[in-house]
Amino acid sequence: MNVFDETRAAVKAAELQIQAADETTQQMADLVKKRLRLLKTWQGVETLRAMKKELRNFDMVTGRWK
């Protein structure tokens, strides 16, 4: 196997990993939604701030990202 074949195989493996992560997004969102109020550490608060900032670009009426 040459270096190009190895690169293609690595890219394909990465694509499969990303696809697997994307498929679990709904499950993760459901888990997180129920536990947000349990975050007590400063790191947890910073994570909540980052999530809220990201969600500013989500239109709840249309269900689409801006």
MMTF fields as JSON, N, C-alpha, C and O atoms, coordinates in Angstrom:
{
  "mmtfVersion": "1.0.0",
  "mmtfProducer": "UNKNOWN",
  "numBonds": 263,
  "numAtoms": 264,
  "numGroups": 66,
  "numChains": 1,
  "numModels": 1,
  "chainsPerModel": [1],
  "groupsPerChain": [66],
  "chainIdList": ["A"],
  "bondAtomList": [4, 2, 8, 6, 12, 10, 16, 14, 20, 18, 24, 22, 28, 26, 32, 30, 36, 34, 40, 38, 44, 42, 48, 46, 52, 50, 56, 54, 60, 58, 64, 62, 68, 66, 72, 70, 76, 74, 80, 78, 84, 82, 88, 86, 92, 90, 96, 94, 100, 98, 104, 102, 108, 106, 112, 110, 116, 114, 120, 118, 124, 122, 128, 126, 132, 130, 136, 134, 140, 138, 144, 142, 148, 146, 152, 150, 156, 154, 160, 158, 164, 162, 168, 166, 172, 170, 176, 174, 180, 178, 184, 182, 188, 186, 192, 190, 196, 194, 200, 198, 204, 202, 208, 206, 212, 210, 216, 214, 220, 218, 224, 222, 228, 226, 232, 230, 236, 234, 240, 238, 244, 242, 248, 246, 252, 250, 256, 254, 260, 258],
  "bondOrderList": [1, 1, 1, 1, 1, 1, 1, 1, 1, 1, 1, 1, 1, 1, 1, 1, 1, 1, 1, 1, 1, 1, 1, 1, 1, 1, 1, 1, 1, 1, 1, 1, 1, 1, 1, 1, 1, 1, 1, 1, 1, 1, 1, 1, 1, 1, 1, 1, 1, 1, 1, 1, 1, 1, 1, 1, 1, 1, 1, 1, 1, 1, 1, 1, 1],
  "groupList": [{"groupName": "MET", "atomNameList": ["N", "CA", "C", "O"], "elementList": ["N", "C", "C", "O"], "formalChargeList": [0, 0, 0, 0], "bondAtomList": [1, 0, 2, 1, 3, 2], "bondOrderList": [1, 1, 2], "singleLetterCode": "M", "chemCompType": "L-PEPTIDE LINKING"}, {"groupName": "ASN", "atomNameList": ["N", "CA", "C", "O"], "elementList": ["N", "C", "C", "O"], "formalChargeList": [0, 0, 0, 0], "bondAtomList": [1, 0, 2, 1, 3, 2], "bondOrderList": [1, 1, 2], "singleLetterCode": "N", "chemCompType": "L-PEPTIDE LINKING"}, {"groupName": "VAL", "atomNameList": ["N", "CA", "C", "O"], "elementList": ["N", "C", "C", "O"], "formalChargeList": [0, 0, 0, 0], "bondAtomList": [1, 0, 2, 1, 3, 2], "bondOrderList": [1, 1, 2], "singleLetterCode": "V", "chemCompType": "L-PEPTIDE LINKING"}, {"groupName": "PHE", "atomNameList": ["N", "CA", "C", "O"], "elementList": ["N", "C", "C", "O"], "formalChargeList": [0, 0, 0, 0], "bondAtomList": [1, 0, 2, 1, 3, 2], "bondOrderList": [1, 1, 2], "singleLetterCode": "F", "chemCompType": "L-PEPTIDE LINKING"}, {"groupName": "ASP", "atomNameList": ["N", "CA", "C", "O"], "elementList": ["N", "C", "C", "O"], "formalChargeList": [0, 0, 0, 0], "bondAtomList": [1, 0, 2, 1, 3, 2], "bondOrderList": [1, 1, 2], "singleLetterCode": "D", "chemCompType": "L-PEPTIDE LINKING"}, {"groupName": "GLU", "atomNameList": ["N", "CA", "C", "O"], "elementList": ["N", "C", "C", "O"], "formalChargeList": [0, 0, 0, 0], "bondAtomList": [1, 0, 2, 1, 3, 2], "bondOrderList": [1, 1, 2], "singleLetterCode": "E", "chemCompType": "L-PEPTIDE LINKING"}, {"groupName": "THR", "atomNameList": ["N", "CA", "C", "O"], "elementList": ["N", "C", "C", "O"], "formalChargeList": [0, 0, 0, 0], "bondAtomList": [1, 0, 2, 1, 3, 2], "bondOrderList": [1, 1, 2], "singleLetterCode": "T", "chemCompType": "L-PEPTIDE LINKING"}, {"groupName": "ARG", "atomNameList": ["N", "CA", "C", "O"], "elementList": ["N", "C", "C", "O"], "formalChargeList": [0, 0, 0, 0], "bondAtomList": [1, 0, 2, 1, 3, 2], "bondOrderList": [1, 1, 2], "singleLetterCode": "R", "chemCompType": "L-PEPTIDE LINKING"}, {"groupName": "ALA", "atomNameList": ["N", "CA", "C", "O"], "elementList": ["N", "C", "C", "O"], "formalChargeList": [0, 0, 0, 0], "bondAtomList": [1, 0, 2, 1, 3, 2], "bondOrderList": [1, 1, 2], "singleLetterCode": "A", "chemCompType": "L-PEPTIDE LINKING"}, {"groupName": "LYS", "atomNameList": ["N", "CA", "C", "O"], "elementList": ["N", "C", "C", "O"], "formalChargeList": [0, 0, 0, 0], "bondAtomList": [1, 0, 2, 1, 3, 2], "bondOrderList": [1, 1, 2], "singleLetterCode": "K", "chemCompType": "L-PEPTIDE LINKING"}, {"groupName": "LEU", "atomNameList": ["N", "CA", "C", "O"], "elementList": ["N", "C", "C", "O"], "formalChargeList": [0, 0, 0, 0], "bondAtomList": [1, 0, 2, 1, 3, 2], "bondOrderList": [1, 1, 2], "singleLetterCode": "L", "chemCompType": "L-PEPTIDE LINKING"}, {"groupName": "GLN", "atomNameList": ["N", "CA", "C", "O"], "elementList": ["N", "C", "C", "O"], "formalChargeList": [0, 0, 0, 0], "bondAtomList": [1, 0, 2, 1, 3, 2], "bondOrderList": [1, 1, 2], "singleLetterCode": "Q", "chemCompType": "L-PEPTIDE LINKING"}, {"groupName": "ILE", "atomNameList": ["N", "CA", "C", "O"], "elementList": ["N", "C", "C", "O"], "formalChargeList": [0, 0, 0, 0], "bondAtomList": [1, 0, 2, 1, 3, 2], "bondOrderList": [1, 1, 2], "singleLetterCode": "I", "chemCompType": "L-PEPTIDE LINKING"}, {"groupName": "TRP", "atomNameList": ["N", "CA", "C", "O"], "elementList": ["N", "C", "C", "O"], "formalChargeList": [0, 0, 0, 0], "bondAtomList": [1, 0, 2, 1, 3, 2], "bondOrderList": [1, 1, 2], "singleLetterCode": "W", "chemCompType": "L-PEPTIDE LINKING"}, {"groupName": "GLY", "atomNameList": ["N", "CA", "C", "O"], "elementList": ["N", "C", "C", "O"], "formalChargeList": [0, 0, 0, 0], "bondAtomList": [1, 0, 2, 1, 3, 2], "bondOrderList": [1, 1, 2], "singleLetterCode": "G", "chemCompType": "PEPTIDE LINKING"}],
  "groupTypeList": [0, 1, 2, 3, 4, 5, 6, 7, 8, 8, 2, 9, 8, 8, 5, 10, 11, 12, 11, 8, 8, 4, 5, 6, 6, 11, 11, 0, 8, 4, 10, 2, 9, 9, 7, 10, 7, 10, 10, 9, 6, 13, 11, 14, 2, 5, 6, 10, 7, 8, 0, 9, 9, 5, 10, 7, 1, 3, 4, 0, 2, 6, 14, 7, 13, 9],
  "groupIdList": [1, 2, 3, 4, 5, 6, 7, 8, 9, 10, 11, 12, 13, 14, 15, 16, 17, 18, 19, 20, 21, 22, 23, 24, 25, 26, 27, 28, 29, 30, 31, 32, 33, 34, 35, 36, 37, 38, 39, 40, 41, 42, 43, 44, 45, 46, 47, 48, 49, 50, 51, 52, 53, 54, 55, 56, 57, 58, 59, 60, 61, 62, 63, 64, 65, 66],
  "secStructList": [7, 7, 2, 2, 2, 2, 2, 2, 2, 2, 2, 2, 2, 2, 2, 2, 2, 2, 2, 2, 2, 2, 2, 6, 2, 2, 2, 2, 2, 2, 2, 2, 2, 6, 6, 4, 4, 4, 7, 7, 1, 2, 2, 2, 2, 2, 2, 2, 2, 2, 2, 2, 2, 2, 2, 6, 6, 3, 3, 6, 6, 6, 6, 3, 3, 7],
  "xCoordList": [0.854, 0.0, 0.902, 1.818, 0.642, 1.469, 0.902, -0.161, 1.629, 1.251, -0.114, -0.849, -0.453, -1.732, -2.894, -3.942, -2.698, -3.719, -3.912, -5.035, -2.805, -2.892, -3.631, -4.424, -3.358, -4.035, -5.526, -6.347, -5.873, -7.291, -7.99, -9.116, -7.329, -7.9, -8.085, -9.085, -7.122, -7.225, -8.367, -9.094, -8.53, -9.627, -10.972, -11.91, -11.071, -12.311, -12.631, -13.786, -11.617, -11.827, -12.305, -13.187, -11.723, -12.148, -13.59, -14.364, -13.956, -15.335, -16.318, -17.391, -15.958, -16.82, -16.961, -18.044, -15.881, -15.932, -16.827, -17.613, -16.716, -17.546, -19.01, -19.876, -19.297, -20.672, -21.237, -22.386, -20.451, -20.905, -21.188, -22.171, -20.339, -20.559, -21.821, -22.6, -22.029, -23.225, -24.501, -25.513, -24.457, -25.65, -26.034, -27.188, -25.086, -25.386, -25.716, -25.967, -25.717, -25.969, -27.308, -27.372, -28.36, -29.678, -29.678, -30.228, -29.066, -29.003, -28.224, -28.632, -27.123, -26.32, -27.086, -27.04, -27.787, -28.547, -29.627, -29.836, -30.301, -31.325, -30.719, -31.303, -29.557, -28.887, -28.461, -28.67, -27.873, -27.367, -28.515, -28.431, -29.572, -30.704, -31.231, -31.593, -31.275, -31.844, -30.874, -31.268, -29.621, -28.617, -27.911, -26.962, -28.352, -27.679, -27.63, -26.627, -28.677, -28.736, -27.786, -27.577, -27.216, -26.283, -24.864, -24.009, -24.612, -23.276, -23.004, -23.712, -21.997, -21.69, -20.288, -20.024, -19.391, -18.014, -17.889, -18.762, -16.794, -16.546, -16.44, -16.925, -15.813, -15.7, -17.094, -17.349, -17.993, -19.358, -20.083, -20.819, -19.871, -20.497, -19.967, -20.735, -18.671, -18.094, -18.653, -18.89, -18.86, -19.454, -20.872, -21.259, -21.646, -23.013, -22.997, -23.822, -22.072, -21.961, -21.669, -22.261, -20.76, -20.409, -21.6, -21.823, -22.366, -23.538, -24.596, -25.201, -24.81, -25.806, -25.396, -26.231, -24.113, -23.622, -23.854, -24.263, -23.596, -23.803, -25.279, -25.622, -26.144, -27.58, -28.214, -29.352, -27.501, -28.024, -28.276, -29.117, -27.562, -27.7, -28.772, -28.904, -29.545, -30.595, -31.95, -32.266, -32.747, -34.087, -35.079, -35.333, -35.638, -36.554, -37.855, -38.497, -38.251, -39.496, -39.37, -40.24, -38.27, -38.092, -37.359, -37.431, -36.652, -35.87, -34.61, -34.083, -34.133, -32.955, -31.874, -32.142, -30.65, -29.528, -29.431, -29.652, -29.103, -28.941, -27.6, -27.279],
  "yCoordList": [-1.175, 0.0, 1.241, 1.348, 2.163, 3.364, 4.454, 4.297, 5.541, 6.619, 7.223, 7.648, 7.265, 7.828, 6.924, 7.403, 5.639, 4.682, 4.777, 4.705, 4.938, 5.079, 6.361, 6.38, 7.426, 8.697, 8.58, 9.034, 7.969, 7.774, 6.936, 7.239, 5.893, 5.036, 5.817, 5.646, 6.668, 7.479, 8.481, 8.694, 9.092, 10.053, 9.331, 9.843, 8.157, 7.38, 7.002, 7.073, 6.603, 6.255, 7.47, 7.359, 8.629, 9.862, 10.207, 10.612, 10.049, 10.315, 9.404, 9.847, 8.134, 7.191, 7.568, 7.438, 8.03, 8.46, 9.686, 9.763, 10.634, 11.837, 11.465, 11.994, 10.566, 10.119, 9.463, 9.715, 8.632, 7.981, 9.007, 8.881, 10.019, 11.074, 11.862, 12.179, 12.179, 12.926, 12.155, 12.749, 10.849, 10.036, 9.988, 9.717, 10.246, 10.219, 11.6, 11.734, 12.616, 13.984, 14.112, 14.732, 13.556, 13.66, 13.012, 13.565, 11.848, 11.163, 11.994, 12.112, 12.556, 13.374, 14.627, 15.018, 15.258, 16.461, 16.15, 16.936, 15.033, 14.647, 14.429, 14.831, 13.798, 13.574, 14.893, 15.105, 15.76, 17.027, 17.918, 18.543, 17.974, 18.85, 18.591, 19.529, 17.358, 16.989, 17.237, 17.149, 17.544, 17.648, 18.99, 19.14, 19.977, 21.266, 21.942, 22.572, 21.823, 22.494, 21.875, 22.444, 20.73, 20.091, 20.651, 20.345, 21.47, 22.038, 23.08, 24.082, 22.848, 23.746, 24.344, 25.371, 23.725, 24.188, 25.369, 25.605, 26.1, 27.219, 26.731, 27.391, 25.586, 25.035, 24.738, 24.976, 24.22, 23.957, 25.223, 25.256, 26.284, 27.579, 28.12, 28.635, 28.009, 28.467, 27.679, 28.242, 26.394, 25.568, 26.034, 26.12, 26.334, 26.838, 28.156, 28.376, 29.025, 30.308, 30.09, 30.741, 29.178, 28.891, 28.298, 28.615, 27.43, 26.829, 27.894, 27.905, 28.781, 29.836, 30.751, 31.155, 31.071, 31.903, 31.215, 31.859, 29.921, 29.172, 29.141, 29.24, 29.006, 28.901, 30.213, 30.217, 31.319, 32.592, 32.518, 33.247, 31.654, 31.521, 30.517, 30.193, 30.017, 29.048, 29.735, 30.356, 29.627, 30.207, 29.155, 28.17, 29.364, 28.375, 28.262, 27.213, 29.322, 29.298, 28.396, 27.567, 28.569, 27.795, 26.478, 25.562, 26.385, 25.177, 25.091, 24.006, 26.257, 26.281, 27.183, 28.079, 26.91, 27.744, 28.918, 28.771, 30.08, 31.295, 31.301, 32.24],
  "zCoordList": [0.0, 0.0, 0.0, 0.816, -0.905, -0.961, -0.049, 0.551, 0.036, 0.952, 0.592, 1.483, -0.674, -1.077, -0.663, -0.229, -0.799, -0.344, 1.168, 1.666, 1.89, 3.343, 3.722, 4.663, 2.976, 3.235, 2.964, 3.761, 1.835, 1.52, 2.586, 2.981, 3.044, 4.089, 5.391, 6.089, 5.709, 6.924, 6.818, 7.788, 5.661, 5.454, 5.545, 6.156, 4.945, 5.005, 6.451, 6.87, 7.211, 8.617, 9.397, 10.248, 9.107, 9.774, 9.417, 10.284, 8.151, 7.734, 8.46, 8.869, 8.622, 9.329, 10.802, 11.375, 11.414, 12.804, 12.959, 13.904, 12.051, 12.094, 11.907, 12.604, 10.981, 10.749, 12.006, 12.37, 12.664, 13.891, 14.979, 15.709, 15.093, 16.086, 15.765, 16.664, 14.495, 14.095, 14.402, 14.774, 14.25, 14.492, 15.969, 16.301, 16.841, 18.276, 18.84, 20.037, 17.997, 18.455, 19.166, 20.227, 18.629, 19.255, 20.633, 21.585, 20.737, 22.03, 23.05, 24.205, 22.621, 23.527, 23.946, 25.113, 23.01, 23.332, 24.37, 25.293, 24.232, 25.205, 26.59, 27.597, 26.64, 27.919, 28.559, 29.754, 27.775, 28.297, 28.762, 29.819, 27.983, 28.297, 29.704, 30.415, 30.096, 31.393, 32.546, 33.709, 32.245, 33.298, 33.371, 34.14, 32.583, 32.55, 33.917, 34.256, 34.693, 35.994, 37.019, 38.09, 36.705, 37.621, 37.51, 38.342, 36.486, 36.3, 37.378, 37.47, 38.177, 39.289, 39.208, 39.832, 38.457, 38.397, 37.439, 36.604, 37.575, 36.675, 35.232, 34.313, 35.036, 33.683, 33.119, 31.938, 33.957, 33.512, 33.128, 32.141, 33.923, 33.625, 32.303, 31.49, 32.087, 30.823, 29.641, 28.572, 29.83, 28.776, 28.475, 27.309, 29.505, 29.3, 28.543, 27.656, 28.886, 28.174, 26.693, 25.832, 26.408, 25.02, 24.267, 23.098, 24.947, 24.307, 24.018, 22.946, 24.975, 24.772, 23.62, 22.811, 23.552, 22.457, 21.112, 20.147, 21.048, 19.804, 19.42, 18.242, 20.411, 20.137, 19.691, 19.223, 19.826, 19.315, 17.811, 17.284, 17.134, 15.683, 15.284, 14.104, 16.255, 15.961, 16.051, 17.066, 15.0, 14.967, 15.452, 14.759, 16.644, 17.226, 16.44, 16.463, 15.749, 14.978, 13.758, 13.49, 13.022, 11.792, 12.04, 11.222, 13.17, 13.45, 12.604, 12.357, 12.161, 11.297, 11.887, 12.687, 11.462, 11.864, 10.917, 9.715, 11.448, 10.632, 9.958, 9.23]
}
